[in-house]
Amino acid sequence: MGQWVHGAENDKGVTFTITELAKEFDVTTRTIRFYESHGLLNPRREGQKRIYGRRDRTRLMLTLRGKRLGMTLGEIREVFDLYDEAHGEQRQLERYLKILAERREALMRQRKDLDDALEELEESERRCREVLSQQGKAAQSG
């Protein structure tokens, strides 16, 4: 868990430096600035210094998770925008639900593909061990 910046709290609560977030999430500060340039994070500025709030920290966590799950930055931004704008608006909520369903379907396909690949690897490993065992037995009897 990242350290909180002492004395840097504002009316929105606890804040973080870019270095703290980078360390916490094991990413570079350049990565964080990249996500910021794509509108996924919106820190406030004090001169050249970026000050990130809890909302930015959460969005960084969700961005990294989305990337691990295969989402594009555009998809992640769309989800954030829909969430920010939704506030009970039926159309945005329906679109958000559709995106979530599509991601779930894609992940389920990936899970099946992974399960199938693991089964194939296990079968290949079993066959290799059988061949090695038979070769060992033939070498001992010959």
C-alpha angles and dihedrals in degrees: 000000000000121000120253119241105246115222092012097095119127134181089288093060135239119015136201136206121234089249092054092050091046091053094044094051096033095238132121124261085240089061091053092049088049091055089046091053088054092054097252095116129035113189121179117241133233102186105302093340121102117217115198124199131205090272091057091046091052092046091051090051091049092045092053091046091048091051091050088052092052101257119148121235088249091056091047091049091048091053091049092047093048091048092048093048100036102082089151098321106144099213095052092044091050091050090048090051090050091052090049091050091049091050091048091052092048091049092048089053090049090049090052091047090051092048091049092048091049091051091051091049092049091050092049090048091050091051092048091051090049092052091047091048092050091047090051091051092047091050091051094050095043 
